[in-house]
Amino acid sequence: MYLKDLQKEYDKLQLKYGAKELDSIYNGGLDKNPDICFVFMNPTKRNIASSKEWKGLKSPWIGTKNIWNLFYNTNLLDEEIYKKIKLIKGTEWTEEFAENVYNNVIKHKYFITNLGKCTQIDARPLPNSVFEKYLNLLIKEFEIIKPKVIILFGNQVSSIVLKEKISVSQCRKKCYIKNINNRLYKFYSVYYPIGNGSFNIDKSIEDIKWIIKNEL
C-alpha cells in the first residue's frame, strides 16, 4: 500500500466532515523511514492548497507562516527557505515554492501530517468522534512510512492516538512505546504550538530539540 491509496478515503471523509468547497489536505515530506513524523490536528482554509484551483501538493501548512518558526528553531528548516516564507504573503505561495519548501522538509528527514484531513473554513474545534474516524487511516500512514519517532501535538490528538487521557503538561519528554501490527513505535506528546497554543511554542521547541538529541 502507498500513501496515495489513502487519498480517496480522505476525500470521502472531507465530504462528510469538512467544508465541501475545499479539498482535503493530506501529508508531505520524507515518506520512507523519516526521523520524525509530526502529527497535527486538522487543516483550515488558511492552507491555500485546500483550494480546488490548486494543482500542486496538498500538504499541511502551505501558505501559512507561524508553524515554520517551529521547524526553523528546531533546526529542521534551512534559513534561506525560512526567510522567504516570512517575507511573502500566504497568497503569494506558488505550487513551485510549495515544492521547494517540502523538498527542504525531505532534506531534513521528517514528515508532516494531520490526524484529521478534513479542511474547515476556520479553526473551529472538532469533536473526538470526527478525529476518531481518521485514526485507522493515520495508523496506516505510520505503517507505510515507518518513522523512527512520532510527535503528537496537543492533548486531544495525543489522547486519541495513544488511546489514553493525555495532558501534555504532565508527560513532557515521556516516551510512549506502542505495538502496531508487530512493530514498535515511539511516541512523544508535545504542546500544540499554533493558534491558541502559540504561547507554548517555546516549550514545544525545547521538547522537540530534546527528542532529537536523545532519540536520533
N, C-alpha and C positions, 0 to 999 in steps of 0.2 A: 504493500500500500504506500501511496505517496501523499504528500500534503495536499496536492491539487484534488485528490479524490475526496477530500473532506469538504471542498468548497460548495458543492451542490447542497449538502446538508446545512451548511451555514446560511446559504441563500434562502432555503425554505424557512429556517427559523427567523431570518430577517423579516419575512412577510408576516410572521406571527407576532413577533415581539419588538421589532424595530420600526423606524419610520419608512413607510412603503416607498416614498420618493427617493430614498437613499440606498446605497449599496452597503453590503457587509464589508467590514474591514477584517482581513484575515490575519496575517502574521508577516514576519520578514526577518532577514538576517541569515546567519550561518545555519543551514538546516541539516548538517551532518556532524554529530558529536560536538556541538558548541560547548565552550567552557561554562556558559551561563544561559539559562532560559529565564527571561523576565516575564512575569505574568501580571498584567494589569486588570482592570475591571471590564470596561466596555467603551467603545468609541462614541464620539459625538460628531455633529455636523461640522465642528471646527476642523476636523480632518478633511481636507479638500479632496482627498482620494475617494471619499464617500459619494461624491457627485457622479451621476450616471454618465456625465460627459468625460470623466477622467478615464483614460485608457491605459494608464501606467500601473505601477504597483498599487495594490490595495493593502497597504501595510500601515501599522499603527503610527500615529503622531505626525503624519505628513501635513505640512502647512502650519505646524504649531512651534512654539519657541521653548516654553519653560522646561519641558521634560529633558531637553537636550543639555540643560545646565547640569542635570544629574549625571548624564553619561560623560560629559566633558570633565566634571570634577571628580569622577571616579577613574579617570584616565582611559575611558572607553570610547573616546571620540577625538579625532585629530583637530588641532587648533584652527587650521585653515577652513575646514568644513563648519566648525562651530561658529567662527566669526561670520561666515556668510549667512548661516541660519539666523543669527542675531541681527544681521544687517537688513535682510529683506523682509518684506511683509509676507504673511502667510499665503496670501493670494498670488504672490509672485513666484511661489514654488512652481517649477515645471516638472514634467514627467522625467526629464533627463536629470534634473537636480535631485529629485527623489531617489533615482537610481544611484547617483553619486553618494548620497547620504547612506543608503543601505549597503553600498559596496564598502563603505568605511565601517559600518557595523560588522559586516562579514570579516573584514581585515582584523577587527578586534575580537573576533570569535564568540559572538553572542547572538542570541535570537530573541525577538520581541513578539509577544502575543498578548491577547486578552482572554480572560475566562469567557466572557460573553462577546460574541462578534456582532451583536445586534446594535447597529448605529442608531442613536437617538438624536432628536433635534437639539437637546440641551443635556446638561449634566444631572438630569433627574435621577433620584435613587431608584434602583431596581430591586425587586424583592428576591429573596433567596431562590424562590421557585423558578424564576426565569434563569438565573445563573446555573441552577442545577440541571437544566435542560441541555446545557453545553458541556457538562463535566465529562461525560464519556468521550466526547469528541476531543476535549483537551488531553485526556489520558492517551488517546490515540496519537495526538501530536507528540507527546513525550516518547511514546514507543517508536515513532518514526525517526525523530531527530536524535534521541538518546543523549540528552545533555548531562554534563558532569554534575552540575548544581542547578537547582531550580529556586528562584527567588520570587516569592509571592508578596504582592503589595497590599497591605491593609488587612484589617480584621475580617471583613466579610469574605474576600477572596480566599484568605488563608483558612478560615473555618470550613468553607465549602470544599476546598480541595483536600485538606487534611482530614476532613470528616470528624472534627472535634472543635470545641469552642476555643478560639484563639484570641488572646489580647496581645497585640504586638509589644506593648509596654512591659509585659511580663515574660516575654520569651526572646528578647533581643540576643542575637548571636547563638541561639539554640538550634542545633541541627535535628531535624526530624527525618528519620530514615523509613521509607515506605516501600513495601514489596508490591510491584505492579507486574503481574504476569511473569513472575520468577526473575525479575530484575530489580535490584535495589536502587532507589533514587534518593538523593539528599535534597531536602527542602529547608529553606530558611524563610521566616516571615519578617518583613521589613515595613516600616511606616510608609503609608501612601504619600507620595511627595508632591502631588499636584492638586489644584483646586483648594478645597477646604483643608487639605493636608499639607499645603505648601509650607506652613510654618515648621513642619517636621523634616524638611528636606535635608537639613544638616545632619540629623540623626540617620536618615536614610543613607546619605553619602558615607558617614562614618561606618555604618554596619556593612555596607557593600565593600568598602575598602578592606575591612577586617575579614570578610568572607573570601575575597580574592587572595589576600595574604595567607590565609590559613587552609584554604581548600584547593588552590590552583597552583 
